């Protein structure tokens, strides 16, 4: 996989969902100082739309890896607008509503917290019922980390006077 990312063979072979899934899973396995550059490289080479399409996968592991990639991308202010424009915010909110997997809830809430650092995104989150979904996520959460991510998202939303 690394050879394909670094060696230019990536574009030729990433046609299907399976190879894209393996690329995302590989990026999540990269640790240490290489993690962010690898996510950025995946973003550049694969494209946000393909990554977002994996949020709707029937495979829970694929959804988890995809939402982790989106959360990492959302941590960078330069990516936040692109994520929202491509429908990523709506997809993240839908994940909170439609899945029962607490790992997905935790990571999606973290991604939403990252997106909620931007005032225009805050308004979109509120308009799309984000506060209700975050509240329901917190009410159903057992994991303290999920509660922290939800609390962070709500705290960022509280920064907006509206």
C-alpha positions in Angstrom: 0.0 0.0 0.0 2.8 2.4 0.9 4.5 1.7 -2.4 1.3 2.6 -4.2 0.9 5.9 -2.3 4.5 6.9 -2.6 5.3 5.4 -6.0 2.5 6.9 -8.1 0.7 3.6 -8.7 -2.1 4.7 -6.5 -4.2 6.5 -9.1 -4.3 3.5 -11.4 -5.4 1.1 -8.8 -7.9 3.0 -6.6 -10.9 2.4 -8.7 -13.1 0.4 -6.4 -14.3 0.7 -2.8 -12.1 -2.3 -1.6 -8.8 -0.7 -2.6 -9.9 2.7 -1.2 -10.9 0.9 2.0 -7.5 -0.7 2.3 -5.8 2.7 1.7 -7.9 4.3 4.6 -7.2 1.4 6.9 -3.5 1.6 6.1 -3.5 5.3 6.9 -5.0 4.7 10.3 -2.3 2.1 11.0 0.5 4.7 10.4 1.8 5.9 13.7 4.1 8.6 15.1 5.2 11.6 13.1 4.0 10.1 9.8 0.3 10.1 10.6 -0.7 13.6 9.6 1.3 13.7 6.3 -0.1 10.3 5.4 -3.7 11.5 6.0 -3.0 14.6 4.0 -1.5 12.6 1.2 -4.5 10.3 1.2 -6.8 13.3 1.0 -4.9 14.8 -1.9 -4.7 11.6 -3.9 -8.1 10.0 -3.2 -10.3 13.0 -2.8 -12.7 13.9 -0.2 -15.8 12.7 -2.0 -14.5 9.1 -2.1 -13.5 9.3 1.6 -17.0 10.6 2.5 -18.7 7.8 0.5 -17.1 5.3 2.9 -19.0 6.8 5.8 -22.0 5.0 4.3 -20.4 1.6 4.1 -22.2 -1.4 5.4 -18.9 -2.5 7.1 -18.6 -0.9 10.5 -14.8 -1.1 10.4 -14.8 0.8 7.1 -17.1 3.5 8.6 -14.9 3.8 11.7 -11.7 4.2 9.6 -13.4 6.7 7.3 -14.7 8.8 10.1 -11.3 8.8 11.7 -9.8 10.2 8.5 -12.5 12.9 8.3 -11.9 13.8 12.0 -8.2 14.2 11.3 -8.9 16.3 8.2 -11.4 18.4 10.2 -8.6 19.2 12.7 -7.0 21.4 10.0 -8.8 24.7 9.5 -8.0 24.6 5.8 -10.0 21.4 5.3 -13.0 22.3 7.3 -14.8 24.3 4.5 -14.1 21.6 2.0 -15.6 18.9 4.3 -18.7 20.9 4.9 -19.2 21.8 1.2 -18.8 18.2 0.2 -21.6 17.1 2.7 -19.3 15.8 5.4 -21.0 17.6 8.2 -24.4 16.2 7.1 -22.8 12.7 6.9 -21.3 13.0 10.4 -24.6 14.1 11.9 -26.4 11.2 10.1 -23.9 8.8 11.7 -24.8 10.1 15.1 -28.5 9.5 14.3 -28.4 6.2 12.5 -25.6 4.1 14.0 -25.4 2.5 17.4 -21.6 2.0 17.4 -20.1 4.1 20.2 -16.7 4.2 18.5 -18.3 5.9 15.5 -20.2 8.2 17.9 -17.0 9.2 19.7 -15.0 9.9 16.5 -17.9 11.6 14.7 -18.5 13.9 17.8 -14.7 14.7 17.7 -14.9 15.6 14.0 -18.0 17.7 14.7 -16.1 19.4 17.6 -13.3 20.2 15.1 -15.8 21.6 12.6 -17.6 23.6 15.3 -14.5 25.8 15.8 -15.6 27.8 12.8 -18.5 30.2 13.2 -20.3 29.5 9.9 -20.0 25.8 10.6 -21.5 26.4 14.1 -24.6 27.8 12.5 -24.9 24.9 10.1 -24.5 22.4 12.9 -27.3 24.1 14.8 -29.5 24.4 11.8 -29.2 20.7 11.0 -30.2 19.7 14.6 -26.6 19.0 15.7 -27.2 20.0 19.3 -30.1 17.6 19.7 -28.1 14.8 18.1 -25.1 15.5 20.3 -27.3 15.6 23.4 -28.9 12.2 22.5 -25.4 10.8 21.8 -24.3 11.9 25.3 -27.4 10.5 26.9 -26.8 7.1 25.3 -23.0 7.0 25.8 -21.3 4.7 28.2 -17.7 5.6 27.3 -16.1 8.6 29.0 -14.2 9.5 25.9 -17.4 9.7 23.9 -18.8 12.1 26.5 -15.6 14.2 26.3 -15.9 14.4 22.5 -19.6 15.4 22.8 -18.8 17.9 25.5 -16.1 19.4 23.3 -18.5 19.8 20.4 -21.1 21.4 22.6 -18.5 23.7 24.2 -17.4 24.9 20.7 -21.0 25.5 19.8 -21.4 27.6 22.9 -18.7 30.0 21.6 -21.3 31.4 19.1 -23.6 34.0 20.6 -26.4 32.8 18.4 
